Amino acid sequence: MSKFPVAYIDVRASAHATEDPDRVLSALRSIIPSELIDSVVFEKSSLTGHHGNPITLFEARIKEKEIAQPVFERLCSGLSILDKQLLRDDLDRHLESGNLYLRLDKQSAYLKELRLATTDPIHLRIHFKKHRREEVIEICQKSGLLP
């Protein structure tokens, strides 16, 4: 692909009272290639859960092509063929208006592995420059994110 098709990537995860915020931040950073980790700044917010428990929210928007492209490539190469097939089979739940929504397992990310998850995940929103469903699917296939 001559022009990078992604406008930005949003990355977000929460650290609940029972979790170490530094470990959650480490899991988030594992998505980013090591040479670019210092280029992404995660904003930290303090929230309160349903039962008054403290929650720390980490968020970053990666807009710079020099960072977003390697992060996107890491996602494309890091997910297993099984996860890619699951994503493909359930694409209607993940694709909307030029956005691809992914949820990655926090624990696996902390261990430097990328796996899809549904429970207490790392949330990713990949916003494509093209918004038509067919165009986004084609980009994902050519990039290796979808089989």
DRENVO-122329 format. One record per atom (N, C-alpha, C): chain; atom name; residue in one letter; x, y, z. Coordinates in steps of 0.05 Angstrom, whole numbers, plus 32768, in hexadecimal, padded with zeros to 4 digits. Atoms other than C-alpha are relative to their C-alpha. Example, Ala and Ser with C-alpha at 12.3 -4.5 7.8 and 13.67 -1.06 7.14 Angstrom:
! DRENVO-122329
<c A&a N&r A&u 8012&v 7FE8&w 8000> $
<c A&a CA&r A&u 80F6&v 7FA6&w 809C> $
<c A&a C&r A&u 8012&v 8018&w 8000> $
<c A&a N&r S&u 7FF0&v 7FE8&w 7FFF> $
<c A&a CA&r S&u 8111&v 7FEB&w 808F> $
<c A&a C&r S&u 7FF1&v 8016&w 800E> $
END
This chain:
! DRENVO-122329
<c A&a N&r M&u 8011&v 7FE8&w 8000> $
<c A&a CA&r M&u 8000&v 8000&w 8000> $
<c A&a C&r M&u 8012&v 8019&w 8000> $
<c A&a N&r S&u 7FEF&v 7FE9&w 8002> $
<c A&a CA&r S&u 801E&v 8041&w 7FEB> $
<c A&a C&r S&u 7FF9&v 8015&w 8015> $
<c A&a N&r K&u 8008&v 7FED&w 7FEB> $
<c A&a CA&r K&u 7FF5&v 806E&w 8018> $
<c A&a C&r K&u 7FF5&v 7FF1&w 8018> $
<c A&a N&r F&u 8009&v 800E&w 7FE8> $
<c A&a CA&r F&u 7FEA&v 8059&w 8060> $
<c A&a C&r F&u 7FE2&v 8006&w 8004> $
<c A&a N&r P&u 801D&v 7FFC&w 8000> $
<c A&a CA&r P&u 7F9E&v 804E&w 8066> $
<c A&a C&r P&u 7FF4&v 8007&w 801B> $
<c A&a N&r V&u 800C&v 7FFB&w 7FE5> $
<c A&a CA&r V&u 7F96&v 805C&w 80B1> $
<c A&a C&r V&u 8004&v 801D&w 8007> $
<c A&a N&r A&u 7FFF&v 7FE4&w 7FF7> $
<c A&a CA&r A&u 7F86&v 80A2&w 80CA> $
<c A&a C&r A&u 800B&v 8001&w 801D> $
<c A&a N&r Y&u 7FF6&v 8001&w 7FE4> $
<c A&a CA&r Y&u 7F91&v 8091&w 8114> $
<c A&a C&r Y&u 7FF8&v 7FE6&w 800D> $
<c A&a N&r I&u 8006&v 8018&w 7FF0> $
<c A&a CA&r I&u 7F90&v 805A&w 8148> $
<c A&a C&r I&u 7FFC&v 8009&w 801D> $
<c A&a N&r D&u 8005&v 7FFB&w 7FE4> $
<c A&a CA&r D&u 7F70&v 8063&w 818C> $
<c A&a C&r D&u 8006&v 7FE7&w 8010> $
<c A&a N&r V&u 7FF9&v 8016&w 7FEE> $
<c A&a CA&r V&u 7F8B&v 8037&w 81C4> $
<c A&a C&r V&u 7FF7&v 8008&w 801C> $
<c A&a N&r R&u 800B&v 7FF9&w 7FE6> $
<c A&a CA&r R&u 7F69&v 8033&w 8208> $
<c A&a C&r R&u 7FFD&v 7FE7&w 8011> $
<c A&a N&r A&u 8003&v 8016&w 7FED> $
<c A&a CA&r A&u 7F69&v 8006&w 8245> $
<c A&a C&r A&u 7FFC&v 800C&w 801C> $
<c A&a N&r S&u 8004&v 7FF7&w 7FE5> $
<c A&a CA&r S&u 7F54&v 800B&w 828D> $
<c A&a C&r S&u 800E&v 7FED&w 8013> $
<c A&a N&r A&u 7FF4&v 800F&w 7FEA> $
<c A&a CA&r A&u 7F77&v 7FF4&w 82CC> $
<c A&a C&r A&u 7FED&v 8001&w 8017> $
<c A&a N&r H&u 8013&v 8001&w 7FE9> $
<c A&a CA&r H&u 7F46&v 7FDE&w 8301> $
<c A&a C&r H&u 800F&v 7FFF&w 801A> $
<c A&a N&r A&u 7FF3&v 7FFF&w 7FE5> $
<c A&a CA&r A&u 7F54&v 7FE1&w 834C> $
<c A&a C&r A&u 8011&v 7FE8&w 8005> $
<c A&a N&r T&u 7FF1&v 8018&w 7FFB> $
<c A&a CA&r T&u 7F6E&v 7F9A&w 834B> $
<c A&a C&r T&u 8018&v 7FFC&w 7FEE> $
<c A&a N&r E&u 7FEA&v 8002&w 8014> $
<c A&a CA&r E&u 7F9F&v 7FA7&w 8312> $
<c A&a C&r E&u 8015&v 8015&w 8006> $
<c A&a N&r D&u 7FEA&v 7FED&w 7FFE> $
<c A&a CA&r D&u 7FE3&v 7FC8&w 8312> $
<c A&a C&r D&u 8000&v 8012&w 7FE7> $
<c A&a N&r P&u 8002&v 7FEE&w 8017> $
<c A&a CA&r P&u 7FDD&v 8006&w 82E6> $
<c A&a C&r P&u 801A&v 7FFF&w 7FEF> $
<c A&a N&r D&u 7FE7&v 8001&w 8010> $
<c A&a CA&r D&u 8027&v 8000&w 82D1> $
<c A&a C&r D&u 8000&v 7FE8&w 7FEE> $
<c A&a N&r R&u 8002&v 8017&w 8011> $
<c A&a CA&r R&u 8019&v 7FBA&w 82B7> $
<c A&a C&r R&u 7FED&v 8004&w 7FE9> $
<c A&a N&r V&u 8013&v 7FFA&w 8015> $
<c A&a CA&r V&u 7FDD&v 7FD2&w 8290> $
<c A&a C&r V&u 800D&v 8012&w 7FEB> $
<c A&a N&r L&u 7FF1&v 7FEE&w 8012> $
<c A&a CA&r L&u 8007&v 800A&w 8272> $
<c A&a C&r L&u 8015&v 7FF0&w 7FF0> $
<c A&a N&r S&u 7FED&v 8011&w 800E> $
<c A&a CA&r S&u 803C&v 7FD7&w 8261> $
<c A&a C&r S&u 7FF3&v 7FEF&w 7FEA> $
<c A&a N&r A&u 800F&v 8010&w 8013> $
<c A&a CA&r A&u 8008&v 7FAC&w 823E> $
<c A&a C&r A&u 7FF9&v 8012&w 7FE8> $
<c A&a N&r L&u 8006&v 7FED&w 8015> $
<c A&a CA&r L&u 7FF2&v 7FE9&w 8216> $
<c A&a C&r L&u 8018&v 8006&w 7FEE> $
<c A&a N&r R&u 7FE7&v 7FF9&w 800F> $
<c A&a CA&r R&u 8039&v 7FFA&w 8202> $
<c A&a C&r R&u 800A&v 7FE8&w 7FF0> $
<c A&a N&r S&u 7FF7&v 8017&w 800F> $
<c A&a CA&r S&u 8045&v 7FB3&w 81EA> $
<c A&a C&r S&u 7FF5&v 7FFF&w 7FE3> $
<c A&a N&r I&u 800C&v 7FFE&w 801A> $
<c A&a CA&r I&u 8018&v 7FC2&w 81AE> $
<c A&a C&r I&u 8011&v 8011&w 7FED> $
<c A&a N&r I&u 7FF0&v 7FED&w 800E> $
<c A&a CA&r I&u 8049&v 7FF8&w 8199> $
<c A&a C&r I&u 801C&v 7FF4&w 7FFC> $
<c A&a N&r P&u 7FE5&v 800A&w 8004> $
<c A&a CA&r P&u 808B&v 7FE3&w 8178> $
<c A&a C&r P&u 8013&v 800E&w 8013> $
<c A&a N&r S&u 7FEF&v 7FF6&w 7FEB> $
<c A&a CA&r S&u 80C2&v 7FEC&w 81AC> $
<c A&a C&r S&u 800F&v 801A&w 7FFA> $
<c A&a N&r E&u 7FF1&v 7FE8&w 8007> $
<c A&a CA&r E&u 80E8&v 8022&w 8186> $
<c A&a C&r E&u 7FEE&v 8019&w 7FFF> $
<c A&a N&r L&u 8013&v 7FE9&w 8001> $
<c A&a CA&r L&u 80A9&v 804E&w 8186> $
<c A&a C&r L&u 7FF1&v 8005&w 801B> $
<c A&a N&r I&u 800F&v 7FFE&w 7FE7> $
<c A&a CA&r I&u 8091&v 8044&w 81CE> $
<c A&a C&r I&u 8001&v 801D&w 800C> $
<c A&a N&r D&u 7FFD&v 7FE6&w 7FF4> $
<c A&a CA&r D&u 80AB&v 8088&w 81E5> $
<c A&a C&r D&u 7FF1&v 8016&w 7FEF> $
<c A&a N&r S&u 800E&v 7FED&w 8011> $
<c A&a CA&r S&u 8085&v 80AA&w 81AB> $
<c A&a C&r S&u 7FE2&v 8001&w 8006> $
<c A&a N&r V&u 801D&v 8001&w 7FFA> $
<c A&a CA&r V&u 8040&v 8097&w 81C6> $
<c A&a C&r V&u 7FFC&v 8006&w 801E> $
<c A&a N&r V&u 8006&v 7FF7&w 7FE5> $
<c A&a CA&r V&u 8026&v 80BB&w 8204> $
<c A&a C&r V&u 7FE4&v 7FF8&w 8007> $
<c A&a N&r F&u 801A&v 8008&w 7FF7> $
<c A&a CA&r F&u 7FED&v 809B&w 8229> $
<c A&a C&r F&u 7FF6&v 8013&w 8016> $
<c A&a N&r E&u 800C&v 7FEF&w 7FEC> $
<c A&a CA&r E&u 7FBF&v 80CA&w 824E> $
<c A&a C&r E&u 7FF3&v 7FEF&w 8015> $
<c A&a N&r K&u 8009&v 8010&w 7FE9> $
<c A&a CA&r K&u 7FAB&v 80B2&w 8293> $
<c A&a C&r K&u 7FE9&v 8010&w 800D> $
<c A&a N&r S&u 8018&v 7FF4&w 7FF2> $
<c A&a CA&r S&u 7F66&v 80C0&w 82B2> $
<c A&a C&r S&u 7FF8&v 7FEE&w 8017> $
<c A&a N&r S&u 800A&v 800F&w 7FE9> $
<c A&a CA&r S&u 7F4B&v 80AC&w 82F5> $
<c A&a C&r S&u 7FE2&v 8000&w 8000> $
<c A&a N&r L&u 801D&v 8003&w 8001> $
<c A&a CA&r L&u 7F04&v 8091&w 82F5> $
<c A&a C&r L&u 7FF7&v 7FF1&w 8019> $
<c A&a N&r T&u 800B&v 800F&w 7FEA> $
<c A&a CA&r T&u 7ED6&v 8072&w 8328> $
<c A&a C&r T&u 7FED&v 7FEC&w 7FF5> $
<c A&a N&r G&u 8011&v 8016&w 800A> $
<c A&a CA&r G&u 7EB5&v 802F&w 831B> $
<c A&a C&r G&u 7FE4&v 8000&w 800D> $
<c A&a N&r H&u 801C&v 8002&w 7FF7> $
<c A&a CA&r H&u 7E6D&v 801A&w 8329> $
<c A&a C&r H&u 7FFE&v 7FFE&w 801E> $
<c A&a N&r H&u 8001&v 8003&w 7FE3> $
<c A&a CA&r H&u 7E7C&v 8007&w 8371> $
<c A&a C&r H&u 8014&v 8012&w 800F> $
<c A&a N&r G&u 7FEE&v 7FED&w 7FF3> $
<c A&a CA&r G&u 7EAA&v 8042&w 837F> $
<c A&a C&r G&u 801D&v 7FF9&w 7FFE> $
<c A&a N&r N&u 7FE4&v 8009&w 8003> $
<c A&a CA&r N&u 7EE9&v 801C&w 836C> $
<c A&a C&r N&u 800F&v 8012&w 7FEC> $
<c A&a N&r P&u 7FF0&v 7FEF&w 8012> $
<c A&a CA&r P&u 7F22&v 8044&w 834C> $
<c A&a C&r P&u 8007&v 7FF1&w 7FE6> $
<c A&a N&r I&u 7FF8&v 800B&w 801A> $
<c A&a CA&r I&u 7F30&v 8039&w 8302> $
<c A&a C&r I&u 8012&v 8015&w 7FF3> $
<c A&a N&r T&u 7FEE&v 7FEE&w 800F> $
<c A&a CA&r T&u 7F6A&v 8056&w 82DB> $
<c A&a C&r T&u 7FFD&v 7FF9&w 7FE2> $
<c A&a N&r L&u 8003&v 8003&w 801D> $
<c A&a CA&r L&u 7F5E&v 8061&w 8291> $
<c A&a C&r L&u 8018&v 800B&w 7FF1> $
<c A&a N&r F&u 7FEA&v 7FF8&w 8011> $
<c A&a CA&r F&u 7F97&v 8065&w 825F> $
<c A&a C&r F&u 7FF6&v 8002&w 7FE4> $
<c A&a N&r E&u 8009&v 7FFC&w 801B> $
<c A&a CA&r E&u 7F8A&v 8082&w 821A> $
<c A&a C&r E&u 8016&v 800E&w 7FEF> $
<c A&a N&r A&u 7FEE&v 7FF2&w 8013> $
<c A&a CA&r A&u 7FB3&v 8097&w 81DD> $
<c A&a C&r A&u 7FF3&v 7FFF&w 7FE4> $
<c A&a N&r R&u 8007&v 7FFF&w 801C> $
<c A&a CA&r R&u 7FA3&v 80AC&w 8196> $
<c A&a C&r R&u 801A&v 8002&w 7FF0> $
<c A&a N&r I&u 7FE8&v 8001&w 8010> $
<c A&a CA&r I&u 7FD9&v 809A&w 8165> $
<c A&a C&r I&u 7FF9&v 800A&w 7FE4> $
<c A&a N&r K&u 8007&v 7FF4&w 801A> $
<c A&a CA&r K&u 7FD3&v 80C9&w 8129> $
<c A&a C&r K&u 8017&v 8001&w 7FED> $
<c A&a N&r E&u 7FE9&v 7FFD&w 8011> $
<c A&a CA&r E&u 801A&v 80CD&w 810F> $
<c A&a C&r E&u 8004&v 7FE7&w 7FF0> $
<c A&a N&r K&u 7FFD&v 8018&w 8012> $
<c A&a CA&r K&u 8024&v 809F&w 80D3> $
<c A&a C&r K&u 8018&v 7FF0&w 8008> $
<c A&a N&r E&u 7FE7&v 800E&w 7FF9> $
<c A&a CA&r E&u 806B&v 808E&w 80EB> $
<c A&a C&r E&u 7FFC&v 7FEE&w 8018> $
<c A&a N&r I&u 8006&v 8011&w 7FE9> $
<c A&a CA&r I&u 804D&v 806F&w 812A> $
<c A&a C&r I&u 7FE8&v 7FEE&w 7FFA> $
<c A&a N&r A&u 8019&v 800F&w 8005> $
<c A&a CA&r A&u 8007&v 8059&w 8113> $
<c A&a C&r A&u 8006&v 7FE9&w 7FED> $
<c A&a N&r Q&u 7FFB&v 8016&w 8014> $
<c A&a CA&r Q&u 8022&v 8030&w 80D8> $
<c A&a C&r Q&u 800E&v 7FE8&w 800D> $
<c A&a N&r P&u 7FF4&v 8017&w 7FF3> $
<c A&a CA&r P&u 8052&v 8005&w 8102> $
<c A&a C&r P&u 7FED&v 7FF2&w 8015> $
<c A&a N&r V&u 8013&v 800C&w 7FED> $
<c A&a CA&r V&u 801B&v 7FFB&w 8137> $
<c A&a C&r V&u 7FEC&v 7FEF&w 7FF1> $
<c A&a N&r F&u 8013&v 800F&w 8011> $
<c A&a CA&r F&u 7FEA&v 7FE6&w 8101> $
<c A&a C&r F&u 800D&v 7FE6&w 7FF5> $
<c A&a N&r E&u 7FF2&v 8017&w 800A> $
<c A&a CA&r E&u 801E&v 7FB7&w 80E3> $
<c A&a C&r E&u 8005&v 7FEB&w 8016> $
<c A&a N&r R&u 7FFC&v 8013&w 7FE9> $
<c A&a CA&r R&u 802C&v 7F99&w 8128> $
<c A&a C&r R&u 7FE6&v 7FF1&w 8005> $
<c A&a N&r L&u 801A&v 800D&w 7FFC> $
<c A&a CA&r L&u 7FE1&v 7F8B&w 8130> $
<c A&a C&r L&u 7FFC&v 7FEB&w 7FEA> $
<c A&a N&r C&u 8004&v 8012&w 8017> $
<c A&a CA&r C&u 7FDF&v 7F6B&w 80EA> $
<c A&a C&r C&u 8011&v 7FE8&w 8002> $
<c A&a N&r S&u 7FEE&v 8017&w 7FFE> $
<c A&a CA&r S&u 801A&v 7F3F&w 80F7> $
<c A&a C&r S&u 7FFF&v 7FF1&w 801B> $
<c A&a N&r G&u 8000&v 800B&w 7FE5> $
<c A&a CA&r G&u 800F&v 7F32&w 8141> $
<c A&a C&r G&u 7FE8&v 7FEE&w 8007> $
<c A&a N&r L&u 8018&v 8011&w 7FFA> $
<c A&a CA&r L&u 7FC9&v 7F13&w 8141> $
<c A&a C&r L&u 8003&v 7FE5&w 7FF2> $
<c A&a N&r S&u 7FFF&v 801C&w 800B> $
<c A&a CA&r S&u 7FC4&v 7EC8&w 8135> $
<c A&a C&r S&u 7FEC&v 7FFE&w 7FE9> $
<c A&a N&r I&u 8012&v 8005&w 8016> $
<c A&a CA&r I&u 7FA2&v 7EAE&w 80F7> $
<c A&a C&r I&u 7FE4&v 7FF9&w 800B> $
<c A&a N&r L&u 801A&v 8007&w 7FF4> $
<c A&a CA&r L&u 7F6B&v 7E93&w 8125> $
<c A&a C&r L&u 7FF1&v 801A&w 8008> $
<c A&a N&r D&u 800D&v 7FE7&w 7FF8> $
<c A&a CA&r D&u 7F5E&v 7ED9&w 8142> $
<c A&a C&r D&u 7FF8&v 8010&w 7FE7> $
<c A&a N&r K&u 8007&v 7FF2&w 8018> $
<c A&a CA&r K&u 7F5F&v 7EF7&w 80FC> $
<c A&a C&r K&u 7FE6&v 7FF4&w 7FF3> $
<c A&a N&r Q&u 8018&v 800D&w 800B> $
<c A&a CA&r Q&u 7F2B&v 7EC4&w 80E6> $
<c A&a C&r Q&u 7FE8&v 8006&w 8011> $
<c A&a N&r L&u 8016&v 7FF8&w 7FEE> $
<c A&a CA&r L&u 7F00&v 7ED2&w 8124> $
<c A&a C&r L&u 7FF7&v 801D&w 7FFA> $
<c A&a N&r L&u 8006&v 7FE4&w 8007> $
<c A&a CA&r L&u 7F04&v 7F1C&w 8113> $
<c A&a C&r L&u 7FF0&v 8001&w 7FE6> $
<c A&a N&r R&u 800D&v 8000&w 801A> $
<c A&a CA&r R&u 7EF0&v 7F0E&w 80CB> $
<c A&a C&r R&u 7FE3&v 7FF5&w 8003> $
<c A&a N&r D&u 801A&v 800D&w 7FFC> $
<c A&a CA&r D&u 7EB6&v 7EE1&w 80E1> $
<c A&a C&r D&u 7FEC&v 8013&w 800E> $
<c A&a N&r D&u 8011&v 7FEE&w 7FF0> $
<c A&a CA&r D&u 7E9B&v 7F17&w 8110> $
<c A&a C&r D&u 8004&v 801D&w 7FF9> $
<c A&a N&r L&u 7FF8&v 7FE5&w 8008> $
<c A&a CA&r L&u 7EAE&v 7F54&w 80E8> $
<c A&a C&r L&u 7FEA&v 8015&w 8004> $
<c A&a N&r D&u 8016&v 7FED&w 7FFD> $
<c A&a CA&r D&u 7E69&v 7F74&w 80ED> $
<c A&a C&r D&u 8001&v 800E&w 801C> $
<c A&a N&r R&u 7FFF&v 7FF5&w 7FE5> $
<c A&a CA&r R&u 7E75&v 7F7F&w 8138> $
<c A&a C&r R&u 8019&v 8012&w 8003> $
<c A&a N&r H&u 7FE7&v 7FF2&w 7FFD> $
<c A&a CA&r H&u 7EBA&v 7F9E&w 812C> $
<c A&a C&r H&u 8004&v 8017&w 7FED> $
<c A&a N&r L&u 7FFC&v 7FEC&w 8015> $
<c A&a CA&r L&u 7EB1&v 7FCB&w 80F0> $
<c A&a C&r L&u 7FE8&v 8013&w 7FFE> $
<c A&a N&r E&u 8016&v 7FED&w 8002> $
<c A&a CA&r E&u 7E89&v 800B&w 80EE> $
<c A&a C&r E&u 800B&v 801B&w 7FF7> $
<c A&a N&r S&u 7FF9&v 7FE5&w 800A> $
<c A&a CA&r S&u 7E90&v 804C&w 80C6> $
<c A&a C&r S&u 801E&v 8005&w 7FFD> $
<c A&a N&r G&u 7FE3&v 7FFC&w 8004> $
<c A&a CA&r G&u 7ED9&v 8043&w 80B3> $
<c A&a C&r G&u 8011&v 7FFB&w 8019> $
<c A&a N&r N&u 7FF2&v 8007&w 7FE7> $
<c A&a CA&r N&u 7EEC&v 802C&w 80F9> $
<c A&a C&r N&u 8000&v 7FE2&w 8004> $
<c A&a N&r L&u 7FFE&v 801C&w 7FF8> $
<c A&a CA&r L&u 7F05&v 7FE7&w 810B> $
<c A&a C&r L&u 8006&v 7FFF&w 801D> $
<c A&a N&r Y&u 7FFD&v 8002&w 7FE3> $
<c A&a CA&r Y&u 7EFD&v 7FD7&w 8154> $
<c A&a C&r Y&u 800B&v 7FE5&w 8008> $
<c A&a N&r L&u 7FF3&v 8019&w 7FF7> $
<c A&a CA&r L&u 7F2B&v 7FA3&w 8174> $
<c A&a C&r L&u 8001&v 8001&w 801F> $
<c A&a N&r R&u 7FFC&v 8003&w 7FE4> $
<c A&a CA&r R&u 7F2F&v 7F8A&w 81BB> $
<c A&a C&r R&u 8016&v 7FEB&w 8004> $
<c A&a N&r L&u 7FE9&v 8012&w 7FFC> $
<c A&a CA&r L&u 7F71&v 7F6B&w 81D1> $
<c A&a C&r L&u 8001&v 7FF8&w 801E> $
<c A&a N&r D&u 7FFD&v 800A&w 7FE5> $
<c A&a CA&r D&u 7F7E&v 7F41&w 820E> $
<c A&a C&r D&u 8017&v 800F&w 800E> $
<c A&a N&r K&u 7FEC&v 7FF1&w 7FF1> $
<c A&a CA&r K&u 7FA3&v 7F6B&w 8242> $
<c A&a C&r K&u 8017&v 7FEF&w 800A> $
<c A&a N&r Q&u 7FEB&v 8012&w 7FF5> $
<c A&a CA&r Q&u 7FC8&v 7F31&w 8262> $
<c A&a C&r Q&u 8013&v 7FF6&w 7FEB> $
<c A&a N&r S&u 7FF0&v 8009&w 8017> $
<c A&a CA&r S&u 7FE0&v 7F16&w 821F> $
<c A&a C&r S&u 8012&v 8017&w 7FF7> $
<c A&a N&r A&u 7FF1&v 7FE9&w 8009> $
<c A&a CA&r A&u 7FF6&v 7F5C&w 820B> $
<c A&a C&r A&u 8017&v 8006&w 8013> $
<c A&a N&r Y&u 7FEB&v 7FFC&w 7FEC> $
<c A&a CA&r Y&u 801D&v 7F63&w 824C> $
<c A&a C&r Y&u 8017&v 7FEC&w 7FFB> $
<c A&a N&r L&u 7FEC&v 8015&w 8006> $
<c A&a CA&r L&u 8041&v 7F22&w 8237> $
<c A&a C&r L&u 800A&v 8003&w 7FE3> $
<c A&a N&r K&u 7FF7&v 7FF9&w 801B> $
<c A&a CA&r K&u 804D&v 7F43&w 81F2> $
<c A&a C&r K&u 7FF4&v 7FEE&w 7FEA> $
<c A&a N&r E&u 800E&v 800F&w 8014> $
<c A&a CA&r E&u 801B&v 7F18&w 81CD> $
<c A&a C&r E&u 7FE6&v 800E&w 7FFA> $
<c A&a N&r L&u 8019&v 7FF3&w 8008> $
<c A&a CA&r L&u 7FDF&v 7F33&w 81A6> $
<c A&a C&r L&u 7FEB&v 7FEA&w 7FFC> $
<c A&a N&r R&u 8017&v 8012&w 8003> $
<c A&a CA&r R&u 7F9D&v 7F0E&w 81AF> $
<c A&a C&r R&u 7FE6&v 800F&w 8004> $
<c A&a N&r L&u 801B&v 7FF4&w 7FFC> $
<c A&a CA&r L&u 7F55&v 7F22&w 81A7> $
<c A&a C&r L&u 7FF4&v 7FF7&w 801A> $
<c A&a N&r A&u 800E&v 8006&w 7FE7> $
<c A&a CA&r A&u 7F2B&v 7F24&w 81E6> $
<c A&a C&r A&u 7FE6&v 8010&w 8002> $
<c A&a N&r T&u 8018&v 7FF1&w 7FFC> $
<c A&a CA&r T&u 7EE8&v 7F3C&w 81FE> $
<c A&a C&r T&u 7FFE&v 800A&w 801D> $
<c A&a N&r T&u 8003&v 7FF9&w 7FE4> $
<c A&a CA&r T&u 7EF0&v 7F41&w 8249> $
<c A&a C&r T&u 8018&v 8012&w 8009> $
<c A&a N&r D&u 7FED&v 7FED&w 7FF6> $
<c A&a CA&r D&u 7F14&v 7F7E&w 8267> $
<c A&a C&r D&u 8018&v 8003&w 7FEE> $
<c A&a N&r P&u 7FEA&v 8000&w 8014> $
<c A&a CA&r P&u 7F3D&v 7F8A&w 8228> $
<c A&a C&r P&u 800D&v 801B&w 7FFD> $
<c A&a N&r I&u 7FF5&v 7FE7&w 800C> $
<c A&a CA&r I&u 7F69&v 7FBE&w 8208> $
<c A&a C&r I&u 7FEF&v 8006&w 7FE8> $
<c A&a N&r H&u 8011&v 7FF8&w 8016> $
<c A&a CA&r H&u 7F3C&v 7FE4&w 81D9> $
<c A&a C&r H&u 8010&v 800F&w 7FEB> $
<c A&a N&r L&u 7FF3&v 7FF2&w 8016> $
<c A&a CA&r L&u 7F55&v 7FF9&w 8194> $
<c A&a C&r L&u 7FEB&v 8009&w 7FEC> $
<c A&a N&r R&u 8011&v 7FF7&w 8016> $
<c A&a CA&r R&u 7F32&v 8023&w 8160> $
<c A&a C&r R&u 8013&v 8009&w 7FEA> $
<c A&a N&r I&u 7FEF&v 7FF9&w 8017> $
<c A&a CA&r I&u 7F54&v 8025&w 811D> $
<c A&a C&r I&u 7FED&v 800F&w 7FED> $
<c A&a N&r H&u 8010&v 7FEF&w 8011> $
<c A&a CA&r H&u 7F37&v 805F&w 80F5> $
<c A&a C&r H&u 800D&v 8002&w 7FE5> $
<c A&a N&r F&u 7FF5&v 8000&w 801C> $
<c A&a CA&r F&u 7F41&v 8057&w 80AA> $
<c A&a C&r F&u 7FF8&v 8019&w 7FF2> $
<c A&a N&r K&u 8006&v 7FE8&w 8010> $
<c A&a CA&r K&u 7F44&v 8090&w 8079> $
<c A&a C&r K&u 7FE8&v 7FFB&w 7FED> $
<c A&a N&r K&u 8017&v 8008&w 8010> $
<c A&a CA&r K&u 7F12&v 806A&w 804E> $
<c A&a C&r K&u 7FEB&v 7FF5&w 8012> $
<c A&a N&r H&u 8016&v 8007&w 7FED> $
<c A&a CA&r H&u 7ECE&v 805D&w 806C> $
<c A&a C&r H&u 7FEE&v 7FEA&w 7FF6> $
<c A&a N&r R&u 8011&v 8015&w 800B> $
<c A&a CA&r R&u 7EAC&v 802C&w 803D> $
<c A&a C&r R&u 8009&v 7FE5&w 800A> $
<c A&a N&r R&u 7FFA&v 801A&w 7FF5> $
<c A&a CA&r R&u 7EA8&v 7FE7&w 805B> $
<c A&a C&r R&u 8012&v 7FEF&w 7FEE> $
<c A&a N&r E&u 7FF0&v 8011&w 8013> $
<c A&a CA&r E&u 7EC3&v 7FC4&w 801D> $
<c A&a C&r E&u 801D&v 800A&w 7FFE> $
<c A&a N&r E&u 7FE5&v 7FF5&w 8002> $
<c A&a CA&r E&u 7EFF&v 7FF3&w 801A> $
<c A&a C&r E&u 8010&v 7FF9&w 8019> $
<c A&a N&r V&u 7FF3&v 8007&w 7FE6> $
<c A&a CA&r V&u 7F10&v 7FE7&w 8064> $
<c A&a C&r V&u 8007&v 7FE3&w 8000> $
<c A&a N&r I&u 7FFB&v 801D&w 8000> $
<c A&a CA&r I&u 7F0A&v 7F9C&w 805C> $
<c A&a C&r I&u 8017&v 7FFA&w 7FED> $
<c A&a N&r E&u 7FEA&v 8004&w 8014> $
<c A&a CA&r E&u 7F37&v 7F9E&w 801E> $
<c A&a C&r E&u 801B&v 8009&w 800C> $
<c A&a N&r I&u 7FE8&v 7FF6&w 7FF3> $
<c A&a CA&r I&u 7F6B&v 7FC7&w 8045> $
<c A&a C&r I&u 800A&v 7FEC&w 8015> $
<c A&a N&r C&u 7FF9&v 8013&w 7FEB> $
<c A&a CA&r C&u 7F69&v 7F96&w 807F> $
<c A&a C&r C&u 800A&v 7FE5&w 7FF4> $
<c A&a N&r Q&u 7FF7&v 8019&w 800D> $
<c A&a CA&r Q&u 7F71&v 7F5A&w 8050> $
<c A&a C&r Q&u 801C&v 8004&w 7FF5> $
<c A&a N&r K&u 7FE6&v 7FFB&w 800C> $
<c A&a CA&r K&u 7FAB&v 7F79&w 802B> $
<c A&a C&r K&u 8016&v 8004&w 8015> $
<c A&a N&r S&u 7FED&v 7FFC&w 7FEA> $
<c A&a CA&r S&u 7FCC&v 7F8B&w 806D> $
<c A&a C&r S&u 8005&v 7FE7&w 8010> $
<c A&a N&r G&u 7FFC&v 8019&w 7FF2> $
<c A&a CA&r G&u 7FC4&v 7F45&w 8088> $
<c A&a C&r G&u 7FF1&v 7FFF&w 801A> $
<c A&a N&r L&u 8010&v 8001&w 7FE8> $
<c A&a CA&r L&u 7F94&v 7F57&w 80C0> $
<c A&a C&r L&u 7FE8&v 7FEE&w 7FFE> $
<c A&a N&r L&u 8016&v 8013&w 8006> $
<c A&a CA&r L&u 7F5C&v 7F2E&w 80A0> $
<c A&a C&r L&u 800A&v 7FEC&w 7FEC> $
<c A&a N&r P&u 7FF8&v 8015&w 8013> $
<c A&a CA&r P&u 7F65&v 7EEC&w 807D> $
<c A&a C&r P&u 7FF1&v 8003&w 7FE5> $
END
